[in-house]
Amino acid sequence: MPPEKSGLLQGTLDMLILKVVALGPIHGYGISQRIRQISQEVLQVQQGSLYPALHRLQKRGWLHAAWGESENGRQAKFYSLSPKGRRQLAAETSNWNRLAMAVMLILEAAQ
């Protein structure tokens, strides 16, 4: 039985995209595939969410984009993390860890 799919909390998609792009230059479809793969098929990002997020992150200066050839020989826009994006990823990761710890404290509270 495949794992149940999970929705993303508001703002989480940007952090996940930044993290995946931090692993190395990658095109949009590759980003969605890598998120799905790393999350063991729990998280799936639809194109209707992914591409607006990529444009938003690029506009904020967190991502750089350049055209290149994908694995299948087609032209694709490859994204890489800018120094500003690297700082943003560090800030968002820290905030996420703080939030996750707070939720865990609540979930583990004795009844």
N, C-alpha and C positions, 0 to 999 in steps of 0.2 A: 504494500500500500504506500503510495507516494506521500511524502511529508505534507502537512497542511501549509498552505501559503499564508504569508503574513503581510499585513499592510505596514507602511512606513509612517512613523511619527512625523509631524510637520517639521521641516528643516533637516531631517535625517538624510534625505537623498543627496543634498549638496555635500555633506560630509563623506558619504560613501563614494560619491563620484571623485572627490578630491583624493581620497585614500587610494582608490583603484588607479587613478592617473599618476599618483606618486610612485607607483610600482614601475612605471615606465610609459613612454608614449603609446597611445592606444586610440583606436577609432571608436565612434559612438556605439556601434553594434557590439564591439568587443567589450566595452564598458558594461553593457547590460548582461552579456554572457559571463563576464568575470564575476559580477555581483552574484548572479545566480549560482555559479560554480562554487565560489568561496563560501556562500551561505548554505551550501548543500541543498540547493533548490528551494529554500524557504522564501527568499526574497526574489521577486521578479519585477523588473522595472520596464514599464511599457514605453514605447516610443513617444507617446503623447505626453509623458512626464519627463523622459530623459532629454529629449532635444531642447525643449524650452529651458530646462535646468542648465544644459551645456551652454546655451546662448547667454543666460543670465550670469553664469560663472565667468565666462569669457568677457562679458561687458564689465564686470567688476574688476577685471585684471587678475583673476585668480588662475585662469587657464590661458595658455597660448595655443593657437591652432595653426596647422600647416597642412596643405594637401600633399598626399602621398599615395602610394600604391598598396592596396591591401593584399592579404594572403592569396585571394582569388584573382588578383590582377586588375581589380577595379579601382578607380580613384575614390579615395575616402579622406575625410578630414581627420587628422591625427591630433590628439590633444596632449599637452604636456603641462606640468605644474610650474607656475611662475614662482619667484621668491615670495611674492605677496600671498599666493595660494598656499605655499608651504607654511607660512605663519598662520594663515587662517585655519588650515588643517590642524595645526598644533593647538590652537585656541579651541576649536570645536571638539577635538578629541578630549581635551581636558574637561570641558564643560559636560560632554557626554558621560565621561567616567564619573564625574561628581553626581550627575543626575541618576545614573544607573545604581550607584552606591546608595543614594537616598531611597530609591524605589526598593532596593533589596532590603534595607533596614526596615522598611514598612512591611514588606512581605514576610520577613522573618520574625516580626514582633509576636510575642507570646499572646495568646488569646485569653 
